[in-house]
Amino acid sequence: MHYRIAFKKKIQRLQEMPNIILFNGNIHIQPPATAIALRDGKIMATGDDETIRNLAKPYTEQIDLSGRLVLAGLTDSHFHFYNWSSKRRRVNLADVTSSDELLQKVSRRIKTTPPFQWIKGYGWNETNLVDEHGPTELDLDHVSPVHPIILWRSDGHIAIVNSLALSRAGITADSPDPPGGVIERDEHGRPTGVIKDNAINLITAQIPPPSDVELEDFMLLGMETLHKFGITGIHDQRIMNGAEGAHALRMYHKLYRQGDLKLRVCTNIYQDYLPHAIALGLHSGFGNDILQFGFVKVFSDGSLGARTAWMHEPYLDGGLGISTMPMPEIAQVVRQARQHGWAVSIHAVGDKANHEILNIFSEFDSIPRQVPIPDRIEHVQILRPDDIPRLAQLGLTASVQPPHVLDDMTLVDKVWGERGKYTYPFRSLLNAGTLLALGSDAPVAKENPWFGIHAAVNRRKPSGYPENGWHPEQNLSVKESIEGYTLAAAKSIGQEKKQGSLDVGKLADVIVVDRDIFNVDPMTLADTQVLLTIFNGEVVYRDM
């Protein structure tokens, strides 16, 4: 009896001892602290060095931070993890500066690829090309007539394909544009090889997905990369046809069962799968602290680069963009989701798309949410002034991606002109009381959150252009930007009691950085280096 009591007390003492103590640091918490203790995947205590170090026992790992800043782990609130982690299979076209350079990179891949296998490239942007246009179908045919080729623009809403790819998809001069998509044609009605939005699905349906073995490898390497940036969580988005969602979810579950899922993943489902999810009794928030369902993903328009973002007034070079899904159908998805415990995440870029989506949310505002997760709009790229306060009024999250500011500023000036001052209106939204969750949209933009924080704070390219920032009245502070990647991200999925700050009792997702980001030249923010990443109380990356 005495032995059992003594053993029980010993176990209890062990459970009260920290696994890791970080000391001699600058802990980003109020009141100020210099040390933090972690135990069993949670934050056990914060305080001064002496108090916290006195909690240590022989097996406690103690790490001297030499005065460095400690932050909560970062969450990217708009990430396409399946596509981003699989991008190693694609030709990287993000840095090409001419069509000739692009074609040369594709040609090199073709030399190592057997005939009739797909060549996939990603990341070209005509605004970075000296000739200001991408290659044509004929150019790709010349590179290889025996490999089907698809090259996505950086935003994923335009692709250029060759004749063999068109043939595989059955696209001819007689093929109609699919709903919400565009097959560009020449003056004779023949497809040019340029396809937009939902038309891209006709091509991708012909491309074999990666095997489970490949995908597992991609995802494991992807998590390692994100840890180096201090990312410990993502809100995983679906692409326009949602075809990758089931494969991604199966792999997430496999990695979780193996103990290898080292990210907090809040994963969306595509709109077409909502009836199946309802039939299974699933809902937003279903899951656990590591893997949970988030939102039903819906698309209302395209992108700026493809000229398919849906606008009230024409682009300066013509066109109003497109609605990729009829508003009554979107309204039906929102109604069904509200009634069955699902929050909704709607892609809207243009001011017309955002206006119509706000109208839909307003229509169903009287239907109470059954989960503590607010609906949200993804991108919210341009709003009319009267629509800016409506997100806060309707309790919606604005899921925004600061890196797009730097990618899009030149194009916005070119095709939207004066309307640019209402583009990425971060400050206006925040001042109106809107919850801002920040992310990257990787692989569309750089996955590095410190580049995103730089973009939100400075609205200047790393080169310093423009000198005073692009519409600097919309800048965020460093504190506000960090909150967008931490506590606001947690609030946007109803997890603020568990994630997003270094408060005692919260999950032990902690990072250490090489500089005090709150007291440096803001133009150096993009250079921030993460020295230590702790996920769920476990060191997953160390460079100190």
C-alpha positions as a printed Julia matrix, in Angstrom:
544×3 Matrix{Float64}:
   0.0    0.0     0.0
   2.77   2.45    0.99
   4.7    1.53   -2.16
   1.69   2.32   -4.36
   1.13   5.67   -2.63
   4.79   6.61   -2.97
   4.8    5.58   -6.64
   1.64   7.59   -7.29
   3.18  10.68   -5.68
   6.35  10.24   -7.75
   4.32  10.09  -10.98
   2.41  13.19   -9.89
   5.66  15.07   -9.24
   7.02  14.03  -12.64
   3.85  15.31  -14.29
   4.4   18.68  -12.64
   7.96  19.04  -13.96
   8.78  20.92  -17.18
  10.19  19.11  -20.21
  11.78  22.27  -21.65
  12.71  25.63  -20.15
  13.72  28.59  -22.31
  15.46  31.28  -20.25
  17.4   34.53  -20.62
  15.0   35.55  -23.35
  12.48  38.21  -24.3
   9.1   36.47  -24.04
   6.38  38.23  -26.07
   3.75  38.23  -23.35
   2.22  40.54  -20.76
   3.41  40.98  -18.07
   6.97  40.83  -19.44
   8.91  37.63  -18.84
  12.37  36.27  -19.55
  11.67  32.55  -19.23
   9.01  30.03  -20.22
   8.47  26.42  -19.14
   6.82  23.78  -21.32
   5.32  20.5   -20.15
   3.47  17.75  -22.01
   2.73  19.88  -25.04
   1.47  22.91  -23.1
   2.83  26.13  -21.66
   3.36  25.46  -17.97
   4.63  28.82  -16.68
   6.23  32.13  -17.63
   8.2   34.5   -15.45
  11.72  35.55  -14.5
  14.7   33.26  -14.97
  15.17  32.36  -11.32
  11.54  31.43  -10.72
  11.19  29.36  -13.86
  14.57  27.64  -13.64
  13.77  26.57  -10.1
  11.08  24.36  -11.63
  13.71  22.34  -13.49
  14.58  18.75  -12.66
  17.5   16.65  -13.92
  15.78  15.61  -17.13
  14.51  19.13  -18.02
  16.19  20.56  -21.12
  17.22  24.15  -20.46
  17.99  26.44  -23.4
  19.79  29.77  -22.96
  18.29  32.27  -25.45
  20.91  35.0   -25.0
  18.21  37.67  -24.9
  16.44  36.64  -28.1
  12.74  37.19  -28.81
  10.24  34.4   -28.19
   6.9   34.36  -30.05
   3.97  32.03  -30.42
   4.27  29.7   -33.41
   2.95  31.23  -36.64
  -0.11  30.04  -38.52
  -0.54  30.63  -42.26
  -4.27  31.19  -42.73
  -4.37  30.53  -46.47
  -2.12  27.72  -47.65
  -2.46  25.12  -50.41
  -0.3   22.5   -48.72
  -1.01  19.64  -51.14
  -0.1   21.74  -54.17
   2.78  23.53  -52.49
   4.39  20.38  -51.11
   3.97  18.65  -54.49
   5.56  21.51  -56.41
   8.94  19.72  -56.56
   7.46  17.73  -59.44
   6.95  20.95  -61.39
   9.3   23.22  -63.3
   9.81  26.32  -61.17
   9.06  29.34  -63.34
   8.74  31.93  -60.58
  12.01  33.72  -61.36
  12.02  33.67  -65.16
  12.32  37.07  -66.83
  11.53  36.23  -70.47
   9.56  33.74  -72.52
  12.82  32.38  -73.94
  14.17  31.64  -70.45
  10.89  29.97  -69.57
  11.02  27.74  -72.64
  14.64  26.83  -71.91
  13.72  25.62  -68.42
  10.87  23.54  -69.84
  13.21  22.1   -72.48
  15.68  20.96  -69.82
  12.92  19.09  -67.99
  11.77  17.47  -71.22
  15.24  15.99  -71.78
  14.87  13.93  -68.61
  11.19  13.01  -69.05
   9.97  10.03  -71.11
   7.67  10.86  -74.04
   3.93  11.22  -73.34
   4.48  11.99  -69.64
   3.22  15.34  -68.37
   5.46  18.38  -68.06
   4.1   20.71  -65.38
   5.41  24.18  -64.62
   4.26  26.78  -62.15
   4.88  30.38  -61.22
   5.33  32.46  -64.39
   4.04  36.02  -64.23
   3.89  38.19  -67.31
   4.64  41.31  -65.27
   8.13  39.88  -64.64
   8.79  39.1   -68.32
  10.63  41.62  -70.47
   8.42  40.67  -73.4
   5.31  41.03  -71.17
   3.62  37.9   -72.43
   3.9   34.21  -71.81
   4.67  31.56  -74.43
   2.03  30.42  -76.88
   0.65  26.99  -77.68
   2.87  26.96  -80.78
   5.94  27.73  -78.68
   5.17  24.76  -76.43
   4.47  22.53  -79.43
   7.88  23.43  -80.78
   9.53  22.52  -77.46
   7.85  19.11  -77.51
   4.97  17.7   -79.53
   5.18  14.39  -77.63
   4.84  15.64  -74.04
   1.58  17.14  -72.79
   2.57  20.46  -71.21
   0.76  22.73  -68.74
   2.32  25.86  -67.28
   0.36  27.67  -64.56
   0.6   31.39  -63.97
   1.67  32.3   -60.43
  -1.95  32.82  -59.3
  -3.1   29.43  -60.63
  -6.0   31.04  -62.52
  -4.37  30.95  -65.97
  -2.52  28.1   -67.62
  -0.83  27.73  -70.99
  -0.95  24.29  -72.59
   0.27  22.72  -75.8
  -1.72  20.92  -78.5
  -1.21  17.47  -76.98
  -2.62  18.66  -73.65
  -5.65  20.14  -75.41
  -6.13  16.88  -77.28
  -5.9   14.81  -74.09
  -8.66  16.97  -72.61
 -10.79  16.78  -75.74
 -10.7   20.57  -76.24
 -11.34  21.62  -79.84
 -12.68  24.64  -81.68
 -16.17  23.29  -81.02
 -15.71  23.0   -77.24
 -17.82  25.49  -75.3
 -16.42  27.45  -72.39
 -17.26  25.55  -69.19
 -19.25  27.44  -66.53
 -16.9   29.79  -64.73
 -14.07  29.18  -67.17
 -12.59  30.57  -70.39
 -10.9   28.83  -73.34
  -9.17  31.62  -75.21
  -9.47  31.48  -79.0
  -7.91  33.17  -82.01
  -9.79  35.09  -84.67
 -10.77  31.79  -86.3
 -12.22  30.35  -83.08
  -9.36  27.92  -82.52
  -8.07  27.47  -78.94
  -4.83  29.38  -78.37
  -3.65  27.2   -75.51
  -4.5   29.85  -72.89
  -7.14  28.63  -70.45
  -8.6   30.31  -67.39
 -10.23  29.34  -64.1
 -12.68  26.42  -64.36
 -11.47  25.6   -67.88
  -8.16  24.5   -66.32
 -10.04  21.64  -64.65
 -10.56  20.08  -68.08
  -6.78  19.68  -68.33
  -5.95  18.76  -64.74
  -8.52  15.96  -64.83
  -6.14  14.2   -67.23
  -3.04  14.5   -65.0
  -2.25  11.55  -62.71
  -1.93  12.59  -59.04
   1.23  11.79  -57.06
   1.35   8.34  -55.49
   0.83   7.98  -51.75
   4.54   7.3   -51.32
   5.45  10.47  -53.23
   2.87  12.59  -51.4
   4.01  11.41  -47.98
   7.58  12.3   -48.87
   6.51  15.7   -50.22
   4.49  16.53  -47.11
   7.18  15.46  -44.66
   9.76  17.61  -46.44
   7.22  20.42  -46.65
   6.68  20.43  -42.89
  10.42  20.6   -42.32
  10.59  23.66  -44.56
   7.73  25.4   -42.76
   9.34  24.76  -39.37
  12.41  26.69  -40.57
  10.14  29.71  -41.04
   8.45  29.28  -37.65
   5.17  28.01  -39.07
   3.44  25.55  -36.74
  -0.07  25.7   -38.21
  -1.9   26.14  -41.52
  -5.44  26.65  -42.74
  -5.36  24.34  -45.73
  -7.31  25.55  -48.74
  -8.85  23.74  -51.68
  -8.23  24.54  -55.34
 -11.03  25.39  -57.73
 -12.25  21.86  -58.39
 -11.32  20.5   -54.97
 -10.0   17.3   -56.54
  -6.92  17.18  -54.32
  -8.88  17.4   -51.07
  -9.61  13.71  -50.49
  -6.02  12.69  -51.23
  -4.67  15.36  -48.89
  -7.03  14.36  -46.08
  -6.11  10.68  -46.35
  -2.44  11.58  -46.07
  -3.01  13.93  -43.14
  -4.74  11.08  -41.3
  -1.93   8.68  -42.13
   0.73  11.1   -40.89
  -1.3   11.79  -37.76
  -1.65   8.09  -36.94
   2.1    7.66  -37.4
   2.85  10.61  -35.14
   4.42  12.46  -38.08
   1.93  15.31  -38.51
   3.93  18.17  -37.02
   1.57  20.99  -38.01
  -1.8   22.06  -36.7
  -3.93  21.6   -39.8
  -7.36  23.14  -40.17
  -8.45  21.7   -43.52
 -11.24  22.83  -45.81
 -13.57  20.72  -47.91
 -14.66  21.72  -51.39
 -18.28  22.78  -51.84
 -19.22  19.66  -53.84
 -18.48  17.45  -50.84
 -20.7   19.29  -48.37
 -23.68  16.89  -48.74
 -21.4   13.92  -48.08
 -19.89  15.61  -45.0
 -23.36  16.37  -43.66
 -24.48  12.78  -44.23
 -21.49  11.57  -42.21
 -22.28  13.93  -39.35
 -19.13  15.99  -39.83
 -18.97  19.71  -39.08
 -16.54  22.6   -38.77
 -14.22  22.0   -35.83
 -14.58  18.21  -36.0
 -11.23  16.67  -35.1
  -8.61  17.43  -32.48
  -5.88  19.92  -31.61
  -3.69  18.77  -34.5
  -6.11  17.95  -37.33
  -9.59  19.38  -37.71
 -12.14  20.32  -40.35
 -12.43  24.03  -41.04
 -14.65  25.41  -43.77
 -16.61  24.69  -46.9
 -14.59  26.32  -49.71
 -16.5   28.17  -52.44
 -15.26  30.23  -55.39
 -17.12  33.31  -56.6
 -14.66  34.71  -59.16
 -11.16  34.36  -60.58
  -8.05  36.49  -60.22
  -6.58  39.86  -61.09
  -3.8   38.4   -63.24
  -6.24  36.38  -65.34
  -8.56  39.42  -65.64
 -11.27  37.14  -64.21
 -11.73  38.92  -60.87
 -15.35  40.11  -61.06
 -15.57  43.9   -61.08
 -18.3   46.55  -60.94
 -16.52  48.61  -63.6
 -14.34  47.42  -66.48
 -10.6   46.85  -66.29
  -8.71  49.65  -67.99
  -7.76  47.18  -70.7
 -11.32  45.83  -71.01
 -13.65  43.28  -69.45
 -15.46  42.91  -66.15
 -14.08  39.52  -65.13
 -16.34  36.53  -64.48
 -18.57  35.02  -61.85
 -17.35  31.44  -61.52
 -20.51  30.23  -59.76
 -24.05  31.66  -59.9
 -24.91  33.63  -56.77
 -28.11  31.61  -56.08
 -26.0   28.44  -55.97
 -23.53  30.03  -53.57
 -26.44  31.18  -51.44
 -27.72  27.61  -51.29
 -24.32  26.37  -50.11
 -24.23  29.03  -47.38
 -27.77  28.14  -46.26
 -27.03  24.41  -46.16
 -23.74  24.97  -44.33
 -25.35  27.22  -41.7
 -28.06  24.68  -41.05
 -25.62  21.8   -40.53
 -22.77  23.27  -38.49
 -20.36  24.29  -41.22
 -18.61  27.63  -41.58
 -18.05  28.87  -45.13
 -14.9   30.25  -46.75
 -15.54  32.09  -50.04
 -12.89  33.16  -52.53
 -13.68  36.72  -53.68
 -11.17  39.04  -55.34
 -13.06  41.66  -57.36
 -15.22  44.39  -55.83
 -18.36  43.02  -57.5
 -17.67  39.5   -56.19
 -17.07  40.8   -52.67
 -20.22  42.93  -52.8
 -22.4   40.0   -53.89
 -20.88  37.67  -51.29
 -21.49  40.22  -48.56
 -25.1   40.41  -49.7
 -25.43  36.64  -49.39
 -23.97  36.59  -45.87
 -26.29  39.44  -44.96
 -29.26  37.45  -46.24
 -28.45  34.55  -43.91
 -27.2   36.58  -40.96
 -30.37  35.71  -39.01
 -29.54  31.98  -39.16
 -27.4   31.39  -36.05
 -23.99  29.73  -36.43
 -23.85  26.34  -34.75
 -20.07  26.4   -34.32
 -17.77  29.09  -32.81
 -16.04  29.57  -36.14
 -16.83  32.72  -38.15
 -17.47  32.57  -41.88
 -14.78  34.24  -43.94
 -13.89  35.75  -47.28
 -10.59  34.71  -48.84
  -8.45  37.44  -50.44
 -10.87  40.4   -50.1
  -8.58  42.04  -52.62
 -10.63  45.07  -53.59
 -13.71  46.54  -51.94
 -15.88  49.53  -52.63
 -15.69  51.96  -49.67
 -19.27  51.26  -48.59
 -18.51  47.54  -48.32
 -15.44  47.88  -46.08
 -17.35  48.05  -42.75
 -19.74  45.25  -43.71
 -17.34  42.4   -42.89
 -17.12  43.43  -39.25
 -20.85  44.09  -39.1
 -21.52  40.55  -40.31
 -18.87  38.97  -38.07
 -16.79  37.78  -41.03
 -13.06  37.13  -41.07
 -10.99  38.77  -43.79
  -8.43  36.14  -44.79
  -5.8   38.24  -46.57
  -2.39  37.57  -48.08
   0.1   40.45  -47.74
   2.64  39.0   -50.24
   0.09  39.63  -53.01
   0.43  43.37  -52.36
   3.99  43.28  -53.63
   3.19  40.89  -56.47
   0.16  42.85  -57.68
   0.88  46.53  -57.15
   2.18  47.21  -60.67
  -0.63  45.26  -62.31
  -3.28  46.94  -60.14
  -2.03  50.37  -61.21
  -2.14  49.24  -64.82
  -5.6   47.67  -64.97
  -7.56  49.21  -62.07
  -6.0   52.66  -61.92
  -7.45  54.9   -59.21
  -9.36  51.97  -57.74
  -6.01  50.7   -56.48
  -6.42  52.71  -53.29
  -9.17  50.29  -52.29
  -7.01  47.23  -52.96
  -5.83  45.15  -50.0
  -7.34  47.68  -47.57
  -5.82  46.1   -44.45
  -5.85  49.21  -42.27
  -9.39  50.19  -43.25
 -10.68  46.69  -42.5
  -8.89  46.54  -39.15
 -10.08  50.01  -38.15
 -13.64  48.9   -38.94
 -13.24  46.05  -36.43
 -12.67  43.22  -38.89
 -10.76  40.13  -37.8
  -7.71  39.91  -40.1
  -6.17  36.46  -40.52
  -2.92  36.63  -42.51
  -1.45  34.05  -44.87
   0.56  33.54  -48.04
  -1.58  31.65  -50.59
   1.48  29.44  -51.21
   2.4   28.2   -53.77
   0.88  31.27  -55.46
   3.17  33.47  -53.33
   6.21  32.95  -51.12
   5.56  30.76  -48.1
   7.94  32.81  -45.93
   5.75  34.57  -43.29
   8.47  37.13  -42.58
   8.18  38.29  -46.18
   4.43  38.55  -45.59
   4.95  40.58  -42.41
   7.34  42.86  -44.31
   4.69  43.32  -47.01
   1.94  44.14  -44.49
   4.1   46.63  -42.6
   5.94  48.34  -45.47
   3.97  47.71  -48.7
   7.32  48.08  -50.44
   9.31  45.56  -52.44
  12.58  44.42  -50.83
  14.34  46.77  -53.27
  12.59  49.68  -51.5
  10.1   50.47  -54.28
   8.01  52.53  -54.01
   9.93  54.81  -51.68
   7.02  55.71  -49.41
   5.11  52.46  -49.83
   2.19  51.54  -52.1
  -0.91  53.16  -50.6
   0.9   53.34  -47.24
  -2.26  54.49  -45.49
  -3.16  50.77  -45.46
   0.02  49.65  -43.65
  -0.23  47.48  -40.53
   2.08  47.71  -37.53
   4.48  44.87  -36.71
   2.35  43.96  -33.68
  -0.82  43.84  -35.78
   0.9   41.74  -38.43
   2.22  39.23  -35.9
  -1.25  39.0   -34.41
  -2.61  38.24  -37.88
  -0.33  35.18  -37.99
  -1.03  34.13  -34.39
  -3.98  35.09  -32.2
  -6.21  36.36  -35.02
  -5.53  33.16  -36.98
  -6.57  31.16  -33.91
  -9.73  33.25  -33.43
 -10.68  32.67  -37.05
 -11.04  28.92  -36.37
 -12.44  29.21  -32.85
  -9.19  28.07  -31.18
  -8.08  31.24  -29.4
  -8.33  29.55  -25.98
  -5.72  27.0   -27.07
  -3.53  28.68  -29.68
  -2.12  31.99  -30.81
  -0.28  33.33  -27.74
   2.15  32.29  -25.02
  -0.38  32.3   -22.19
  -0.09  29.58  -19.56
  -2.2   26.55  -20.4
  -2.1   27.05  -24.15
  -0.53  24.6   -26.57
   3.26  24.73  -26.63
   3.91  26.09  -30.13
   6.85  28.43  -29.64
   9.48  30.05  -31.85
  12.69  31.99  -31.21
  13.89  34.58  -33.75
  17.22  36.27  -34.33
  16.06  39.86  -33.8
  13.61  41.96  -31.84
  11.21  42.54  -34.71
   9.39  45.25  -32.74
  12.51  47.42  -32.53
  14.35  47.06  -35.85
  14.31  48.88  -39.17
  11.0   47.67  -40.67
  12.7   47.11  -44.02
  14.77  44.31  -42.44
  11.72  42.28  -41.33
  11.87  40.0   -44.37
  15.38  38.96  -43.31
  14.2   37.59  -39.95
  15.61  34.13  -39.24
  13.98  31.54  -36.99
  16.48  29.87  -34.66
  14.19  27.46  -32.81
  10.74  26.03  -33.51
   8.84  24.01  -30.93
   5.63  22.26  -31.97
   3.38  20.72  -29.33
   6.24  20.88  -26.84
   8.72  19.13  -29.17
  11.74  20.8   -30.77
  11.2   20.35  -34.52
  13.81  22.81  -35.79
  16.97  24.2   -34.19
  19.69  26.5   -35.51
  21.21  27.85  -32.3
